[in-house]
Amino acid sequence: MIQVAVNGYGTIGKRVADAVRAQPDMEVLGVAKTRPNFEAQSALDRGYSLYAAIEDRADQFADAGMEIAGPVTDLVEAADVVVDATPSGIGAENKAMYDEYDTPALYQGGEDADVADVSFNARSNFEDAVDADHVRVVSCNTTGLSRVIAPLQEAYGIEKVRATLVRRGGDPGQTSRGPINDILPNPVTIPSHHGPDVNTIFPDVDIDTLGMKVPATLMHVHSLNVTLESAADAADVRDLFADEDRLFLVPESLDIDGAGKLKEYAHDVGRPRGDLWENCIWEESISTEGRDLYLFQAIHQESDVVPENVDAIRAVTGAADAAESIETTNDAMDIGR
Ligand code: NAD
């Protein structure tokens, strides 16, 4: 069993912990938090050992009636791999600790690419992360773009990707984020950082991205135009995508007109936390005009990177190859079903 530590038990960390627990070949050794709050309490309620990310603050947990198993350094030392899901920039600060205990570490997309030896998307470059010590699982948006680019590149070749990303202002729990009543070009400069981030996975793909921010918390929505190297038929592209477990083709028959109904659907089918681990591509939107492909997809920012973290754990520990890992992860989480 691969012993996994999760440092930073927030939006991403708590989901990664549950996904790891669901795997047949992994165990959650413990999770670390900086302070006692509802997430720390729910970690204990779920049976995870709780470690203090900042040793001086261990008393705060005791005062709140939460039992601490030890300092985060004990957790990192004992683990086979640590998933760092701390806020952007903190992962880089934690890197020295992971090196000190010689524990391979996964970082999240909020970190700069140079924090790690390799940026990771399971479908696109699993092999690059095998036995690496520091791996960055790319952001929710880069994950969503990579999952579409990989099969298109293999089937048709790609001349150019153009994507406009309509981004949620904040996650549902991020009460301090906005905009509340505005539509922002964000970043206002072009390209947005997403295109260069995709190039950490696909160095040779020509891609321009534009970002916007809107008053929503549910999901991001991408408007995508891919100029392929050879002409494609929309029906063939739909068949290509239907073979990919991490792409969900939203059928016209479900009458899902946006992110709200997608999230409602996820709750209705019993998905934990209403998570949508797959890209949600509106099937009717897949259109071709010669070599130009167009589509709309929604990306659940809180959860699409979760299965990618699970696969990255197997890559850095050398526990499985890409196909085996992706299949095991998908089976354990019911992805693509
Ligand atoms: P979050 O704020 O929800 O969770 C971070 C957790 O880390 C919190 O529980 C916080 O208390 C804890 N923490 C803070 N400092 C710490 C420290 N020094 N040691 C240990 N724990 C610490 O953040 P998040 O949304 O889960 O984001 C985590 C990372 O994942 C970021 O790099 C982010 O860019 C990336 N990411 C976020 C999303 C998203 O939409 N939420 C999507 C993909 C990737």
Residues whose N, C-alpha, C, O or C-beta is under 5 A from the ligand:
A	BS01	NAD	N7 G8 Y9 G10 T11 I12 G13 A32 K33 T34 A53 A85 T86 P87 S88 I90 Q108 G109 G110 E111 S139 C140 D171 Q301 E302 V305
